[in-house]
């Protein structure tokens, strides 16, 4: 049944839906899983990846559906809501369907954006568990990451304090780490701008090695990236051992394996390879696994979740972070390349309000009422902004994947506005569907479900944007021009020197290119809306994630640690001390 989303808040819908949510035992029966393949965690459960993939290894894969979006407003345009609504719609059509989404970070949940559980009748449940740590994957990543930093700083302290002879007595060799070339840092799962740059080790010789350091947000950790792309536990262990934490004074990399901490880091993460099973408000299965941002990381749920979901379901829906220029580009050229999986369809989520913003509408500010241009019919603004949608359709078409435009309906949208978007989308060669999943759940997503089913019957001529043999700077130039619409790329001297070094070293030849760019514009400048023309993409640095096998060009002024706004969500979150229920998450 659909709940009245116009009168009930999301947490109220969640409470009503959770009353009849399947238990771990019921999920086992419903999904045809073996007893030892389900790991109960209170009201929810994890799935034993290794056992399931081994048992189902010869089963054909289902249809593989990606959900992306146009360039969003700061409010987001409902990609997770669309993902869950599409799953509900396919469920209403009687399909064996499931999804994979990311674990929300505590940073946005406690900040301006809030949690990422969808909304209305297209909601992930149990909502509180999903929003506040689920079964601890991010916590395990934080512990493993920070253990690596503890090992690094302690080793630098001991090498300062002891001679080679003393180190040998402790079965240690001198790594001779360069304190001016440390790559590793600390992580915390909040938007803590005050920790972007710190001095640590203040005190005496027993208080650690004094050096400049920093904190990044936990979901930007290389360990989160590794979890997203690892194929199994063995792959996870090997990748963790290759992480470069610093360089020695001769410029050679120092890895977690050199610090003898990789095994202990893997021990913290041993259970993270198992996806967590939750559901939509209409009780279709949803796997939650990994949680990297798309503007500063890969922005995908895991390859592991997709591998078992494609065996378990006839239709599997996976979500990419932010818009097609960021999330889909990384899904297309990185995740699919690493997994070997070929998608059938990409759903491009769009809203009338976002298109009006791209057409020159007033600035959209989280926490403030939308200007009336967004709540009243304005075909002129809308038509000007549709260029952004067309650009994203073309990005998807370059991959050979079939595009389906989903108009995520708001009650303020008019028939004329919807007709205009539909006309332009279809002229661009995409199917287009209006979806009212927020209001009506699966019943409201039937048009979208039918469009996706139809599109899945088309043949896909999938192709990557670039071959792995292409040098890094040429790849970045191609992404900038073909995906973002830039005229070219400019490099700072430091970034270009790094790029040349990586290009000349065969060890980095097969590393993926993981762009770091704002999600609020096709360009590097979040203030440039629509489809900016006549601009050049500035690259200021290139980071290396040797375990994940990523080279990460840093563009614009984007940071690895977001800041907390003046009106964050935590001001409204509390606990009912009588019932124990969390209040104010939505």
FIDRENDO-110037 format. One record per residue (C-alpha): x negated, y negated, z. Coordinates in steps of 0.001 Angstrom, whole numbers. Example, Ala and Ser with C-alpha at 12.3 -4.5 7.8 and 13.67 -1.06 7.14 Angstrom:
-12300/4500/7800
-13670/1060/7140
This chain:
0/0/0
-1012/-3637/-483
-942/-6005/2476
248/-9610/2281
-3093/-11332/1739
-1400/-14746/1700
-390/-14353/5359
-2923/-11943/6837
-6584/-12730/7371
-9151/-10281/6092
-9934/-8892/9534
-6211/-8233/10074
-5971/-6343/6779
-9077/-4420/7771
-7567/-3440/11130
-4379/-2205/9480
-6276/-229/6835
-8742/1211/9321
-5898/2817/11296
-5633/5498/8578
-9229/5494/7355
-10515/9020/6570
-12695/10603/9229
-16091/12092/8305
-14452/15534/8281
-11664/14367/5985
-14214/12781/3638
-16076/16078/3484
-12923/17870/2383
-11800/15088/36
-15161/14854/-1763
-15904/18581/-1786
-19057/18248/308
-20688/20941/2389
-20663/20671/6183
-24398/19971/6458
-24215/17265/3751
-22238/14883/5985
-23945/13149/8938
-21280/11570/11232
-21899/8130/12774
-18823/7319/14836
-16022/6295/12450
-18302/6543/9428
-20948/8895/8110
-24099/9145/6065
-24549/11553/3179
-27583/13831/3063
-29023/12764/-269
-31574/15543/-684
-29034/18325/-122
-26320/16805/-2315
-28565/15994/-5266
-30057/19490/-5139
-26658/21199/-5108
-25179/19006/-7869
-28301/18677/-10009
-26752/20466/-13004
-23424/18622/-12916
-23006/16075/-15788
-23146/12393/-14824
-19974/10329/-14757
-19453/6966/-16450
-21829/4287/-15132
-20272/822/-14632
-22119/-2306/-13543
-20457/-5405/-12065
-22128/-8794/-12541
-20895/-12399/-12859
-21292/-15843/-14363
-23440/-18429/-12564
-21544/-18839/-9280
-20505/-21762/-7166
-22133/-21763/-3696
-18960/-19980/-2526
-19547/-16911/-4701
-17054/-15737/-7319
-16005/-12411/-5827
-18325/-9793/-7327
-17933/-7411/-4389
-14184/-8086/-4331
-14070/-7254/-8054
-16165/-4120/-7539
-13830/-2839/-4832
-10726/-3949/-6740
-11892/-2122/-9873
-12457/1038/-7838
-8947/692/-6398
-7505/140/-9880
-9266/3199/-11276
-8018/5117/-8256
-4450/4046/-9056
-4979/5470/-12542
-5801/8797/-10947
-9511/8710/-11678
-12187/10342/-9543
-14003/7103/-8743
-16487/5684/-6257
-18836/2759/-5865
-22225/1730/-4530
-22730/-1671/-2912
-25441/-3285/-813
-25671/-3647/2935
-25055/-7324/3796
-27901/-9219/5438
-27461/-10802/8850
-28809/-14032/7359
-25825/-14900/5123
-23359/-13167/7483
-24271/-15560/10297
-24818/-18514/7974
-22680/-20326/5389
-21748/-17543/2965
-20513/-15027/5530
-20423/-11290/5054
-20042/-9452/1725
-17175/-7064/2454
-14903/-8335/-327
-11571/-9793/702
-7790/-9545/676
-6710/-6115/-504
-10084/-5451/-2155
-11918/-5018/1105
-14642/-2703/2442
-13765/-952/5692
-14618/-555/8521
-15309/-4249/8180
-17082/-4913/11480
-19527/-2027/11151
-20217/-2921/7521
-20880/-6562/8391
-22997/-6024/11509
-25765/-3558/10757
-23794/-475/9694
-26052/2494/10630
-29280/584/11095
-31074/689/7725
-32086/-2991/7878
-33218/-2556/11482
-35362/427/10449
-36867/-1654/7650
-37641/-4506/10058
-39327/-2128/12498
-41371/-450/9780
-42361/-3772/8184
-43344/-5447/11437
-45292/-2363/12499
-47396/-2881/9374
-48067/-6459/10462
-48957/-5310/13993
-51440/-2828/12521
-53003/-5505/10309
-53423/-8137/13008
-54693/-5641/15579
-57253/-4307/13097
-58480/-7862/12365
-58815/-8458/16115
-60763/-5253/16719
-63095/-5847/13776
-63820/-9324/15161
-64439/-8022/18676
-66432/-4850/17946
-69620/-3957/16108
-69677/-1287/13405
-71041/1148/15993
-68185/419/18405
-65632/780/15591
-67153/4145/14626
-66732/5393/18208
-63021/4683/17770
-63024/6497/14418
-62512/3213/12546
-64359/1858/9525
-64722/-1856/8932
-62144/-3025/6387
-63597/-6564/6408
-60210/-8198/5825
-60299/-11748/4469
-58185/-13861/6869
-57575/-16385/4076
-56108/-13708/1789
-53453/-11950/3883
-50358/-10972/1892
-48263/-9374/4650
-46032/-11290/7042
-43280/-10784/9575
-39576/-10309/8814
-36355/-11111/10645
-32812/-10683/9318
-31698/-14266/9871
-32087/-17543/8008
-34802/-18965/10258
-36461/-21865/8471
-38467/-22699/11601
-40468/-19497/11061
-41485/-20130/7458
-44978/-21074/8599
-46466/-20186/11977
-49819/-19902/13757
-50192/-16619/15611
-52803/-15206/17958
-53174/-18381/20022
-55114/-17450/23167
-58203/-15389/23898
-59949/-12438/22262
-57376/-10045/23673
-54424/-11964/22227
-54649/-10901/18600
-56381/-12497/15648
-55553/-16188/15331
-54364/-17005/11831
-51680/-18705/9810
-48689/-16441/9151
-44999/-16617/8293
-41627/-14895/8477
-39511/-13887/5485
-35915/-12709/5620
-35795/-8933/6126
-34014/-8121/2874
-36910/-9689/933
-39291/-7148/2478
-41144/-4942/39
-39783/-2027/2060
-36247/-3003/1068
-37351/-3148/-2562
-38940/279/-2196
-35748/1714/-685
-33779/366/-3653
-36008/2045/-6256
-37296/5189/-4511
-36035/8468/-5951
-36435/10606/-2820
-38304/10848/508
-41590/11879/-1100
-41434/8928/-3477
-40625/6629/-527
-43677/7871/1400
-46026/7461/-1559
-44811/3942/-2298
-45118/2818/1333
-48743/3952/1333
-49540/1748/-1683
-48336/-1534/-148
-51041/-4201/-303
-51120/-6054/3022
-54295/-8105/2449
-57557/-8253/513
-61069/-7773/1832
-63802/-10363/1455
-64850/-8844/-1884
-61313/-9149/-3264
-60388/-5471/-2976
-56860/-4603/-1822
-56262/-3364/1727
-53226/-1083/1897
-51028/348/4616
-52786/3655/3941
-56117/1960/4719
-54620/763/8005
-53372/4310/8708
-49903/2991/9408
-48014/4172/6289
-46935/7446/7887
-45531/5747/10981
-43720/3191/8804
-42135/6059/6869
-41125/7683/10156
-39060/4599/10985
-37458/4785/7530
-36960/8542/7240
-33173/8306/7646
-32729/5283/5400
-32785/7429/2253
-29272/8683/3102
-26497/6364/1860
-23691/5437/4240
-20119/6305/3229
-17345/3793/3859
-14238/3035/1807
-12021/468/174
-8854/-646/1944
-7085/1906/-297
-9462/4715/784
-11624/5204/-2288
-15224/6165/-1384
-17929/3498/-1305
-21621/4210/-753
-23636/1489/974
-27369/1661/420
-30166/-924/348
-29571/-4655/542
-32057/-6780/-1424
-31120/-10293/-2594
-31147/-10825/-6365
-32715/-14290/-6427
-35797/-13233/-4425
-35722/-9429/-4907
-34198/-6726/-7127
-30611/-7377/-5983
-29260/-3842/-6470
-27947/-1029/-4357
-30214/1969/-4587
-31144/4381/-7345
-30530/7126/-4778
-26888/6039/-4297
-26335/5874/-8053
-27894/9306/-8596
-25574/11134/-6219
-22522/8987/-7039
-22833/9785/-10747
-22769/13475/-9815
-19870/13116/-7356
-17594/10785/-9348
-16282/10633/-12932
-16469/6826/-12763
-19165/5178/-10681
-19214/1397/-10130
-22381/-348/-8964
-22855/-4049/-8271
-25738/-6361/-9185
-26403/-9498/-7155
-25463/-12960/-8395
-25118/-13618/-12133
-26130/-11718/-15277
-29275/-13835/-15741
-30610/-12521/-12425
-28853/-9389/-11143
-27938/-7828/-14469
-31319/-8641/-16002
-33019/-6751/-13167
-30486/-3907/-13364
-31107/-3687/-17119
-34889/-3995/-17318
-36009/-2689/-13914
-33488/-443/-12171
-32379/1424/-15289
-35986/1792/-16443
-37018/3231/-13063
-33976/5544/-12808
-33652/6588/-16436
-29875/6066/-16157
-27942/4398/-18991
-24905/2234/-18121
-21704/2275/-20145
-20094/-1023/-19198
-20922/-4270/-17439
-18029/-6216/-15910
-18683/-9977/-15894
-16783/-11547/-13007
-15610/-15086/-13671
-13340/-17606/-11970
-11538/-20632/-13328
-13037/-22780/-10565
-16640/-21837/-11417
-16090/-22558/-15102
-14687/-25979/-14201
-17789/-26659/-12124
-19960/-25794/-15128
-17828/-28118/-17230
-18849/-31090/-15087
-16512/-30770/-12115
-17344/-32266/-8712
-19931/-30627/-6485
-18679/-27578/-4588
-19779/-27645/-944
-19253/-24640/1376
-17124/-25473/4380
-15430/-28439/2689
-12082/-28463/838
-12283/-27951/-2922
-11751/-31180/-4900
-8380/-31278/-6663
-10018/-30733/-10071
-10383/-27087/-9020
-6836/-26578/-7793
-4953/-28304/-10619
-4870/-27514/-14320
-7740/-29173/-16178
-8268/-27608/-19588
-10914/-30136/-20599
-13258/-29267/-17735
-12553/-25579/-18227
-13320/-25576/-21937
-16622/-27361/-21401
-17631/-24844/-18729
-16790/-21742/-20748
-20221/-22038/-22387
-21681/-20527/-19205
-19443/-17467/-19544
-20339/-17056/-23221
-24039/-17214/-22333
-23620/-14369/-19834
-21635/-12293/-22312
-24531/-12635/-24738
-27037/-11546/-22063
-25100/-8305/-21564
-24711/-7760/-25309
-28501/-8008/-25787
-28831/-4818/-23716
-26353/-2874/-25825
-24089/-2393/-22796
-20382/-3061/-23436
-19194/-6304/-21740
-15805/-6623/-20038
-14847/-10034/-18648
-12840/-9981/-15430
-10945/-13159/-14580
-10833/-12947/-10787
-7434/-14561/-10246
-6721/-17387/-7816
-3163/-18572/-7133
-4066/-22037/-8464
-4993/-20681/-11924
-2463/-21544/-14627
-1293/-19456/-17592
-2854/-21955/-19995
-6229/-21782/-18242
-6204/-17990/-18181
-5237/-17864/-21872
-8116/-20175/-22782
-10712/-18031/-20998
-9283/-14864/-22531
-9354/-16351/-26042
-12996/-17452/-25832
-14126/-14164/-24241
-12476/-12051/-26913
-13865/-14283/-29674
-17320/-13593/-28208
-16782/-9859/-28622
-15840/-8921/-25052
-12759/-7296/-23639
-11050/-9555/-21103
-8731/-8697/-18230
-6962/-10724/-15577
-7263/-9052/-12190
-5248/-9768/-9051
-6997/-7263/-6813
-7335/-9742/-3921
-3577/-10213/-3824
-2317/-6782/-4904
-5178/-4302/-4494
-5339/-1519/-7054
-1966/-2429/-8568
-3369/-5852/-9379
-6458/-4363/-11041
-4762/-2031/-13511
-5433/-4252/-16521
-9112/-4397/-15552
-9226/-635/-14947
-7684/56/-18361
-10154/-2272/-20089
-13069/-512/-18392
-11757/2971/-19223
-11350/1919/-22845
-14821/355/-22973
-16373/3502/-21480
-15264/5390/-24598
-17497/3251/-26809
-20991/4352/-27761
-23764/2389/-26050
-26885/1398/-27974
-28919/685/-24844
-32278/-1037/-25247
-34631/-2879/-22895
-35531/-6508/-23462
-39253/-5754/-23575
-41556/-2717/-23718
-43780/-1912/-20744
-46800/-2520/-22976
-45931/-6230/-23211
-48264/-8410/-21056
-46795/-10180/-18038
-46845/-13722/-19420
-45151/-12638/-22644
-42462/-10845/-20641
-41791/-13964/-18562
-41630/-16071/-21737
-39144/-13642/-23285
-36933/-13544/-20178
-37039/-17346/-19922
-36026/-17872/-23538
-33688/-14937/-24217
-31966/-14659/-20831
-32172/-18105/-19214
-32151/-20234/-22373
-35416/-22088/-21630
-37638/-23625/-24290
-40699/-22000/-22729
-42715/-21458/-19546
-45280/-23564/-17706
-47763/-22019/-15277
-49671/-23635/-12448
-53414/-22901/-12708
-53201/-20564/-9706
-50243/-18631/-11111
-51815/-18301/-14546
-55093/-17079/-13046
-53187/-14392/-11137
-51225/-13437/-14250
-54424/-13045/-16270
-55936/-10913/-13515
-52917/-8613/-13448
-52883/-8391/-17253
-56548/-7378/-17345
-56189/-4621/-14736
-54745/-1334/-16116
-53457/-465/-12626
-50683/-3057/-13074
-49785/-2220/-16679
-46549/-375/-15802
-45410/-2702/-13006
-41926/-4169/-13386
-41412/-7906/-13833
-39262/-9135/-10946
-38340/-12775/-11461
-37756/-15014/-8421
-35300/-17768/-9394
-32327/-19701/-8050
-28921/-18080/-8554
-27093/-21417/-8803
-28225/-22257/-12335
-29427/-20532/-15476
-32510/-22706/-14989
-34901/-23026/-12035
-33050/-26144/-10849
-29850/-25367/-8876
-28390/-28747/-9835
-28335/-27965/-13578
-24962/-26388/-14334
-23366/-25031/-17494
-25962/-23988/-20081
-28942/-26354/-19642
-30908/-27256/-22759
-34365/-28686/-23331
-36087/-27400/-20209
-39185/-25391/-19340
-39379/-22720/-16617
-42145/-23531/-14089
-43993/-20571/-12519
-45933/-21527/-9382
-47150/-18137/-8121
-47095/-14392/-8797
-46589/-11986/-5894
-47538/-8319/-6090
-45473/-5534/-4509
-47753/-2577/-5216
-45542/-28/-3463
-42408/-1060/-5298
-44532/-1606/-8445
-43261/-5169/-8941
-45029/-8293/-10149
-42921/-11222/-8964
-43272/-14592/-10759
-42086/-17334/-8388
-40203/-20116/-10172
-39013/-23508/-9019
-38886/-24160/-5297
-37062/-21011/-4170
-38174/-19658/-776
-38371/-16161/714
-36807/-17438/3943
-33484/-19294/3570
-32422/-21957/6039
-29390/-22065/8322
-26843/-24774/7531
-25222/-27223/9911
-21926/-25312/10068
-22939/-21641/10142
-20548/-18731/10570
-21954/-17802/13981
-20169/-20817/15477
-16857/-19009/14939
-17833/-15412/15787
-17005/-13988/19211
-15795/-10827/20939
-12423/-10171/22525
-13656/-8944/25897
-10399/-7086/26566
-10360/-4996/23364
-14030/-5234/22307
-13022/-6405/18830
-15291/-8798/16953
-13513/-12010/16005
-14260/-14604/13346
-16304/-12552/10868
-13967/-13885/8149
